[in-house]
């Protein structure tokens, strides 16, 4: 059984000066002394404590599943969720309001911190590449991880620095970064300078199912996602290549969809609450606290409460009093909420809706109603409502359903045990379906795989589908997996309006280069519009 570290966020170590909530500022300050290097944590078995431990720790340290970095800016800027200002809690200088409303500036703290996290993590990987004594297989894995982190930067900021260990601080165009990322992935896959699946036998990467390591299938999964978005990055589409890479995983990999036959014990079950299931099955099992061996996961980031901290979804989203539902060691922060329109996109009976959101009346461990002790309402019971009265300044403390996809266990500490999938088969099917449809100009070709995903969720098959319908289906499946911003941009919906967001500046499809980086490196040029 994995255990949790008492680390929440290494805010002081990545140069982020904004807070989470007033309630947690002191706690975070106390806990940052637990860190010895940049990033969120330095521990973790990383799949065995070998020469690659630091490489895979680097992905965890890059803000993958915690408040304040990559996950937050990808998700809060989308139509999935928001961080609402509840009086004195969660104003934080307005940074989260700006991220959600697309009014962010180059001085925005989360956007600045996300840049620093990615480059700090790339530095860790480069150190392993230079000084780690890696063999050929390990070197290929390290280069895939480094390419993946550069892909994040390219997707977020456009024209960025290629930190390949040469010491160069010059800025490259987005297409140049794309070509470099593609080249690193192709090299690791043994393909040379062009995409060619027939050359996979040349790859130093293996094919064994090792969740915390890179194999051919996870590298192909990353490459498929890069190709799926190639038209956004370079102006030239690569949909056929995306479909081929994803199709190879589906046809040859040892992975299966986590259907009703896949079951794990529900570690959050309260014995006195009959509505708590004894097991988590199918879709819910992919994201459980004990999901490390799920057959759908191809590559995941290891989180562990004692040795690999950093995931804190429970604190980010749940009401303070929810501490007594799961007997958490520390009080949640009551910040992130799901948007009503997004929740309503799910059909009745969709298993993903039940798994993804925490809704309605909240009970403690013994089955008694939870109450908000700071409320002056005559009915202080905590009931998460689907509607949210406003984004700021006085959002209701119980407004909005809460993030529940990565389920919680009893007696969880400030970090969670759930591993975070970066490449999983359900996503690969959707990448394959979309790429196939786009390459042929026929969305009907996406239906078989979309309907397989829907069948797993317990909803009926569709008889037809459009681009907009596919985006909605992908959103329902991929909620809370940090893909929504990128998906909205690819589908041309980033400039649309949604709850409390009307700004449609086209230049905001990439974030600004942080002011502090422009000051430190005069060779950097700011993105147009900022």
Secondary structure, DSSP 8 states (H G I E B T S, - for coil): ---B-S----GGGTT----S-TTTHHHHHHHGGG--SSSS-S---TTTSSTTHHHHHHHHHTTSSSTTSHHHHHHHTTTSEEE--BTTBS-GGGHHHHHHHT---TT-HHHHHHHHHHHHHHHHHHHHHHHS---HHHHHHHHHHHHHHHHHHHHHHSS-B--SSS----B--HHHHHHHHHHHHHHHTT-TTS--GGGGGG-S---S--TTS--HHHHHHHHHHHHHTHHHHHS---HHHHHHHHHHHHHHSS-----TT-EEE-TT--TT-TTS-SEEETHHHHTSTT-TT-TTEEEEE--BBTTB----HHHHHS-GGGHHHHT-SS-----EEE-HHHHTTS-TT-HHHHHHEE-EE-B-TTS-B-B-TT--SS--B-EEBS--S-SSSB--TTBS-EE-SS---TT--SS----EEEEEHHHHHHHHHHHHHHHHT-GGGGHHHHHHHHHHTT----S---HHHHHHHHHHHHTTSS-HHHHHHHTT-TTS-BTTB----GGGGS----HHHHHH-TT----TT-
